[in-house]
Amino acid sequence: MKTIRLQVNQTDIDRAGEMIRRGGLVAFPTETVYGLGADATNEAAVRSVYAAKGRPSDNPMIVHIADMEQLDELVTEVPSVARAMMEIYWPGPITFVLKKSDVVPMVTTGGLDTIAIRMPSNRTARRLIRAARRPIAAPSANLSGRPSPTTALDVLEDMDGRIDAVIMGDTCDVGIESTVCDLTGDVPTILRPGYITAEMIQAKLGIDVVYDRSLFISPENADFHPKSPGMKYKHYSPKANVIIVRGGDTEMRATRAYSILSLALSGDKNAKVVDYKGDSREAAHDFFARLRELDREGVDTIIVTGLPEEGFGFSVMNRMLKAAGYNVVDSDKM
């Protein structure tokens, strides 16, 4: 298969929309990461996404919409709390889990009776959805388990020859995947942390929001059925061995990271330190791209200084820990 490079103009976006309608796969930019899009209502097309990515079939996909009018056909109800949150945060980097309608095939939702749905703020993404005239199911446009792509070239590194087209858009603004908030229970629950945090929602709406307990463990149990992408399987991993230096303050983490680097270099390892100096925003925007860059350089070991584990730092650390397979060193232990 030849993967076509499409530009961000209306002619090419209309062409991409037609590809989606015909059951094809198109990668496209969002404000979070690049998505690999297919018609969310087309069972065969969605199965093609799983095949292209090598993605486990019980890992649900996020369905992207461009307008509120698309929402009602995809869900059975929209609770009042969901409406309130959508008014504030859509379009934007947050996904809501609601009860799905029969329009959505079970393959799209990983066999669940719920749907994860969001309205991206990226203009190119919304133009594509409108051109397709379909809701678009789109996990990240990478091989399953690899770092999520934040540029079109990252997509091509994994997907060239495996999908129909890539829209060659800009680098993604946020750099990590959307927050996923489950609204099917009594209390809104964050299943996957992202740019919009539980604390932000609580402050804005004055309601309780909790984090799912699975975020504080490594859920490898085969009986664990994820309600959101990124909950169960190893994610975001480069070819290199990744070590996260956790705990302490910024200086302590850096000191420990460079001591590990010295040991690695003395053992003839090609190692590098990635130090964000506690800056969660920079880390989110840079982390996945940096992992890919170091893989291309042939680095064996990547030592990453962790972040304060609160607010947005908690979200970025979630990705770092998964990328490292929970390979963690405490900053105050030698």
C-alpha positions in Angstrom: 0.0 0.0 0.0 1.2 3.5 -0.8 0.6 6.0 1.9 -0.3 9.3 0.4 1.0 12.6 1.9 -1.9 15.1 2.0 -1.6 18.8 2.6 -3.7 21.0 4.9 -5.9 22.5 2.1 -9.6 22.0 1.4 -9.0 19.9 -1.7 -6.8 17.4 0.2 -9.0 17.4 3.3 -12.0 16.6 1.1 -10.0 13.8 -0.5 -9.2 12.5 3.0 -12.9 12.7 4.0 -13.8 10.6 1.0 -11.2 8.0 2.0 -12.8 7.8 5.4 -16.3 7.3 3.9 -15.0 4.5 1.7 -13.5 2.6 4.7 -10.0 3.9 4.5 -7.5 4.9 7.2 -6.2 8.5 7.4 -3.8 9.9 10.0 -4.5 13.5 11.1 -3.3 16.1 13.6 -5.1 17.0 16.7 -4.1 19.3 19.6 -3.0 16.3 21.6 -1.3 13.7 19.3 -1.8 12.5 15.7 -4.8 10.2 15.4 -5.3 7.3 13.0 -8.9 7.8 11.8 -11.6 5.5 10.4 -15.3 5.7 10.1 -16.4 4.9 13.7 -19.7 3.2 12.4 -17.9 1.0 9.9 -16.9 -2.3 11.6 -14.5 -3.4 8.9 -12.8 0.0 8.8 -12.3 0.0 12.6 -10.9 -3.6 12.4 -8.4 -2.3 9.9 -7.2 0.3 12.5 -6.5 -2.5 15.0 -4.7 -4.4 12.3 -2.6 -1.5 11.2 -1.5 -0.6 14.7 -1.2 -4.2 16.0 -3.6 -3.1 18.7 -5.4 -5.5 21.1 -9.1 -5.7 20.2 -10.3 -5.0 23.8 -8.6 -1.6 23.8 -11.4 0.8 23.1 -11.1 3.7 20.6 -12.0 7.3 21.1 -14.6 8.6 18.7 -14.0 12.2 17.4 -16.9 14.5 16.4 -16.9 18.0 15.0 -20.2 19.3 16.2 -22.7 18.7 19.0 -25.3 17.6 16.5 -23.2 14.4 16.0 -23.3 13.5 19.7 -27.0 12.5 20.1 -26.8 9.7 17.5 -23.8 8.1 19.2 -25.0 8.0 22.8 -28.3 7.0 24.6 -28.2 10.0 27.0 -26.1 12.9 28.0 -26.3 13.6 31.8 -26.5 17.2 32.9 -23.0 17.1 34.4 -21.8 16.0 30.9 -23.5 18.9 29.3 -22.0 21.3 31.7 -18.5 19.9 31.2 -18.9 20.0 27.4 -19.9 23.6 27.4 -16.7 24.5 29.2 -14.1 22.1 27.7 -15.3 21.3 24.2 -13.8 21.6 21.7 -10.6 20.6 23.6 -8.4 17.9 24.9 -10.9 15.9 27.0 -12.8 12.8 26.2 -16.1 11.7 27.9 -17.2 8.1 28.4 -21.0 7.8 28.0 -23.5 5.0 27.3 -23.3 4.2 23.6 -26.1 3.9 21.1 -26.6 0.9 18.7 -25.1 3.0 15.9 -21.7 2.4 17.3 -20.4 -1.2 16.7 -18.9 -3.1 19.6 -15.6 -3.3 17.9 -15.2 0.4 18.2 -15.7 0.4 21.9 -13.6 -2.7 22.7 -16.7 -4.8 23.4 -18.1 -2.3 26.0 -21.6 -0.7 26.1 -19.9 2.7 26.6 -18.3 5.1 24.1 -15.3 7.4 24.6 -16.0 10.5 22.6 -14.4 13.9 22.2 -14.5 17.1 20.1 -10.9 18.1 19.2 -10.0 21.8 19.1 -7.5 21.3 16.3 -9.1 23.0 13.2 -7.7 20.5 10.7 -9.2 17.6 12.7 -12.6 19.2 12.7 -12.4 20.0 9.0 -11.6 16.4 8.3 -14.5 15.1 10.4 -16.9 17.4 8.6 -15.5 16.4 5.2 -15.9 12.7 6.1 -19.5 13.3 7.3 -18.9 10.5 9.7 -17.7 10.3 13.4 -14.1 9.2 13.3 -12.7 6.6 15.6 -9.0 7.5 16.1 -6.4 6.0 18.4 -2.9 7.5 18.3 -1.3 6.9 14.8 1.6 4.7 15.9 2.3 1.0 16.2 0.8 -0.3 19.4 3.2 0.2 22.3 5.4 2.8 20.6 5.6 6.5 21.6 2.6 8.5 20.4 3.3 10.6 17.3 3.3 14.4 17.6 4.4 15.1 14.1 3.4 13.8 10.7 7.0 12.4 10.2 6.5 10.4 13.5 3.4 8.9 11.9 5.2 7.9 8.8 8.0 6.3 10.8 5.4 3.7 12.0 2.6 3.8 9.5 4.1 4.4 6.0 2.8 1.6 3.8 0.2 0.5 6.3 -2.5 3.2 5.9 -4.1 5.2 3.1 -2.9 8.7 3.9 -1.4 11.1 6.3 -2.4 14.8 6.6 0.9 16.6 6.9 -0.1 19.1 9.6 1.7 20.9 12.3 3.4 19.6 15.5 0.7 18.9 18.1 0.3 21.6 20.8 -0.3 19.6 23.9 1.8 16.5 23.2 0.1 13.9 25.3 -3.3 12.2 24.8 -6.6 13.7 26.0 -8.0 13.4 29.5 -10.6 10.6 29.6 -13.4 11.2 32.1 -16.0 8.5 32.8 -19.5 10.0 33.3 -21.4 6.7 33.5 -21.2 6.4 37.3 -22.2 8.5 40.3 -19.0 10.5 40.4 -17.0 11.7 37.4 -13.9 9.6 37.2 -10.6 10.3 35.4 -9.6 7.1 33.6 -6.6 8.6 31.8 -5.1 11.9 33.0 -4.3 14.6 30.5 -4.1 18.4 30.1 -7.4 19.0 31.8 -7.0 17.7 35.3 -9.5 16.6 38.0 -8.5 19.7 40.1 -9.3 22.0 37.2 -12.8 20.5 36.7 -13.5 20.6 40.5 -12.5 24.3 40.6 -14.5 25.3 37.6 -17.7 23.3 38.3 -17.6 22.8 42.1 -18.2 19.0 41.8 -16.3 16.0 43.0 -14.0 14.4 40.5 -11.8 11.3 41.3 -9.0 9.4 39.6 -9.6 5.8 38.8 -7.6 3.5 41.2 -6.0 1.7 38.2 -3.9 4.8 37.6 -2.0 4.1 40.8 -1.0 0.5 39.9 0.3 -1.4 36.9 -2.8 -3.2 35.6 -1.4 -6.3 33.9 -4.3 -8.7 34.9 -5.7 -10.4 31.9 -9.2 -10.1 33.4 -8.9 -6.3 33.5 -11.2 -4.7 30.8 -10.1 -1.1 30.1 -12.8 1.5 29.6 -10.3 3.9 28.1 -7.3 3.7 25.9 -4.0 3.6 27.8 -5.3 1.8 30.9 -4.1 -1.8 30.5 -1.3 -2.3 28.0 2.3 -1.2 28.0 2.4 2.1 26.1 4.6 4.9 24.7 7.8 2.8 24.8 10.9 3.4 22.7 13.3 0.7 21.7 15.7 2.0 24.4 15.6 1.1 28.1 13.9 4.0 29.9 14.6 4.8 33.6 12.5 7.4 35.5 14.1 9.2 38.4 11.2 9.9 40.8 10.8 11.8 44.1 12.7 14.5 45.8 13.1 18.0 44.3 14.3 19.1 40.9 18.0 19.2 41.9 17.9 15.8 43.6 16.3 14.2 40.6 18.9 15.7 38.2 21.8 14.7 40.5 20.6 11.1 40.6 20.0 11.0 36.9 23.5 12.1 36.1 25.0 9.5 38.5 23.1 6.8 36.7 24.4 8.2 33.4 27.9 8.0 34.6 27.5 4.3 35.5 25.8 3.6 32.2 28.6 5.3 30.2 31.3 3.4 32.2 29.6 0.2 31.1 30.0 1.3 27.5 26.3 2.1 27.2 25.1 4.8 24.8 23.0 6.7 27.3 21.4 10.1 27.6 19.7 12.1 30.3 16.4 14.0 29.6 15.9 16.6 32.2 12.8 18.8 32.2 13.7 20.6 35.4 10.2 20.1 36.7 8.5 21.8 33.8 5.4 19.7 33.1 4.3 21.7 30.0 7.6 21.4 28.3 7.8 17.7 29.2 4.3 17.0 27.7 5.1 18.8 24.5 8.6 17.2 24.1 8.5 13.8 25.7 7.2 11.5 23.0 9.2 13.3 20.2 12.3 13.1 22.3 12.0 9.3 22.8 11.7 8.8 19.1 14.6 11.1 18.4 16.9 9.2 20.8 15.8 5.9 19.3 16.9 7.2 15.9 20.2 8.1 17.5 20.7 4.6 18.7 20.6 5.4 22.4 20.5 2.3 24.6 19.4 3.9 27.9 17.3 7.0 28.5 17.3 8.4 32.0 14.4 10.8 32.5 14.0 13.2 35.5 10.5 12.9 36.8 8.0 15.7 37.6 6.0 16.8 40.6 3.2 14.3 40.8 0.3 16.7 41.1 -2.0 18.5 38.6 -0.7 18.3 35.1 2.6 16.8 36.3 0.6 13.7 37.4 -0.7 13.4 33.8 2.7 13.5 32.2 4.3 11.2 34.8 1.5 8.7 33.9 3.0 8.6 30.4 6.6 8.6 31.6 6.0 5.6 33.9 4.3 3.6 31.2 7.0 4.4 28.7 9.5 3.0 31.2 7.5 0.0 32.0 7.5 1.3 35.6 11.3 1.1 35.7 11.8 3.7 38.5 14.7 4.9 40.7 14.1 7.0 43.7 16.1 10.2 43.7 17.3 9.8 47.3 18.5 6.2 47.0 22.0 5.4 45.8 
